[in-house]
Amino acid sequence: MIERDGQQQGESGFEGFFARAAKAAGLTSQTELAALLGVHRSAVTQAKRKDGVPKAWVLAVSRRTGADPDWLEFGRERPGAAGAARGALAGNRTRPAEADETQAVFAAVPKVRTRLSAGGGSFETGGEVEQFYPFRQDWLRAKGQPAQMVLMDVVGNSMEPEIRHGDMVLIDQGQVAVVAHGVYAVGLEDTVLVKRVEKRPGQLVLLSDNRDYAPIVLAGDELEALRVIGRVLWVGREL
């Protein structure tokens, strides 16, 4: 606990919540907390000033990390709760010292229900979190913004051999500026796709690695229908 005007600050204050959320999600700053919550940085500053945390923030961090809401908000663990991130990422029962060491190394990345189409387009766009996967924090930070990263499954073969049907990809939603021939998750009207994106004068071209699929050329008003969800950083598959 920290001192304030000679009094100990309660576990339910902002500082306590931020410390636990940072441990659970692998955050290093309040700016990353704002990104995780999807709020403006000023909202976090205001919460800190008022020394209070909205219930919605507690639940949001809990959903993203698997941490117990009671632990996040008050610093107390319910018997049998999966939360307190000290054990959540270890994947088994560990002693507190071992769990703290594990937490310092790994961050939990959420896998969402959305399916990325490597083909004609996927209409499965639910953002619900299905589960969490541990990644090394130092590796994530070297790649981009950990608090903005999500995992999605791929359906279809238009990006083979680089990305295959059934692969899981790691996407940084903080990287939306198009880099030539980078692979991105994109939304086009009501569908979501995984494609290489190429910038041309007045155009964006969505390219497939599989030559059986023709490029998708967008120009003029068509560009307004495209939204870049994030850059694909990593591909994982089961053999």
N, C-alpha and C positions, 0 to 999 in steps of 0.2 A: 504494500500500500504506500501511497505518497502522502506527504504532509501538506496541509493547506491551513494557514492561519492558526498553526499550532494544533490543529485537529487532524486526525487520520481520515483520509477520504475513504468512503465506503466502497465495498467491492462492486456496487451497482453503478458507480460513476462512469463517466466517459473514459477516463484513463484506464480503468480496469478492463472495460469492454474492449478498448482498442488493443491493449496488450494481449488479451486472449484471442481476439480476431486475427491479430498479426501472427500469432503462433499457429493458429489453425489453418490460415490461408497462405502463410509464407509471405506476408506483407512486410515492407520495409519503410513505408511512409503513409501518412494520412491521405496523400494524393492517390495512392494505390487502393486504399480503403474506399475512397469515393468512386473510383473506377469499378471496383468489385460490386458496389451497391447500385451503380448506375445513377449517381447523384452528382451535382456540382460540388466542387471542392469547398465552396463557401458554406454549403449545408453542413459539412463536417466541422468546419470552423465554428459555426453557430452552435452545433451540438456540444462541442468542447467548451464553449463559453458558458453554456447553460448547465454543463455537467450532467447531461441527460442523453439517453439513447432511445430513439423510437423503437417500439416493438417490431415494426416491419424490418428494421435493420438487423435486429437479432435473428429473426426468422430467415432473412435473406442469406446471412452468413452461414447459418446452420444448414440451409439447403445446399449451399455451394461447397461446404467443407465436410458435412456429416457430423459436425460438433454439436453437443447437447446444448439446446437453447438456455437451460438453467445455468449451465457452466459459463456460457458466453456472457449472459447478463449479470449474474450474481457471483460467479466464481465458485459455485457449489455443484457437485455432481450427484445425480440421482443414482441410486443403486441399480447396476445393470445397464445404465445408459451408455450408448455407443459413443457419445459425444466427446467430451473433453479431449481435444485433439491430441493430447499426449499419447493416447493409445490408438487413435483412429487410423493413422497412417502406417503403424507398425504391422498391422494385419494379423496380430495375435496378442496374447496377454504378455505384457512386458513389465519389468520393474520401472518405477518412475524415472530413474536415472537413464535407463535405456531408452524409454519413450521420449524423454527430452532430447536426447542425442539424435534419435531418429527424426524428430520434428524439426530439428535445426538443419537437417540435410534435405528433407523431402517436403514438397508441397502437393496438395491434392488438387488435381485438375478435373473439373466435372465433365462427364460425357452426357450430351443432351440427346433427346429423342430424334432430332432432325436428321434425316438421311440426305446426304449429298448425292445428286445424280451425276454419274459419268455416262450420260446417254441423253435421253430425250427430256429429262427434267423430273424432279421428284416433288410430289405434293405433300410429303411428310415433313412438315415444318414446325412441329411442336418443340417448344424450348424447354420442356420439363427435363430435369436432371434425372438420369437413370442410375448412375453410380459415379464413383470417383476413382481416379487412378493416380498413384504417386509418381512424381517426377523429381529429379534432383533440382533443387532451387537454383544452384549456380548455373546449371545448363539452361534452365528456362530464362533466367535473366540475361544470359548471353544471346539468346534468340530474340527476346522482345519483352513484352509486358505480361508477366505471369498472371496478374489479376484479370487480364482480358482474354485469357486462353480457354478454349473449350475443345472437346473431342467430339467427332462425328463419324458415323459409319458411311461408307460409300457403296452405292449400288450402280451396276452397269459397267461396261467395258471400254468406254470411249477414251479413257486416259491410260489404257494399257500400252506398254508393259510397266510404265512408271507407277501407276496407281491402279490396283486391280479391284474387281468386284469383291466386296466383303472386307476390304481394308478399313482400318480406322486411321483418321488423320487428325493432327493437332493443328488448330487454327488460332492465330493471334488476331482478335477482333480490333486491336489497336493499330494494326498495319493495314490501312485501306488505300494508301497512295500506291498507285500502280507502278511497279518496277517491271521493265521489259522482260517478257517471257516468264515472269513469276507465276506460280500456281496459286489461284485464289478460289475461295468459296464466294459465289456470287448469287444474288437473287435477280431473277428476270421475270417480271410480272408476278405470277403466283407460284413459280417454281424456284428451286435452288439447285445450283450446279457447281461442279468443280472443273475448272478450265485454266489453261494458260491464257494470260491476258496480254495483248499486244496493242500499243498505242500507235495510231497513224493519224495524219492530219485530218481533224474533224471526225475521226472514227475510233472505235474500240473494237478489236477483233477477239472473239473467244475461240481459242484453238484447242483441238483434241490431239493427244499423242497418237491415238489410233487413226490411221489415215483413211479408214472407212467412213469417218465422220467429217462432213464438210464444215469449214469455219463458219461461225456466226458473226456477221458484220453488222455493227450498230452505228448509226449516224443520225444526225439531226434530232428529231423528237424521240427517236428510239433510245437515245442515250439516257433519257429521263426515266426510262423503265428499268434501268440497271442499277443495282445497289451492290457495292463491294462489301461483303460480310467480313472478310479478313483473309490474311495470307496463310497458305498451308506451309507449315514448317517441318513436319515430320510425318512419316507414314509407318504404320505397324500392321503386321499381318500374322495370322496363324498358319502354320504349315499343315 
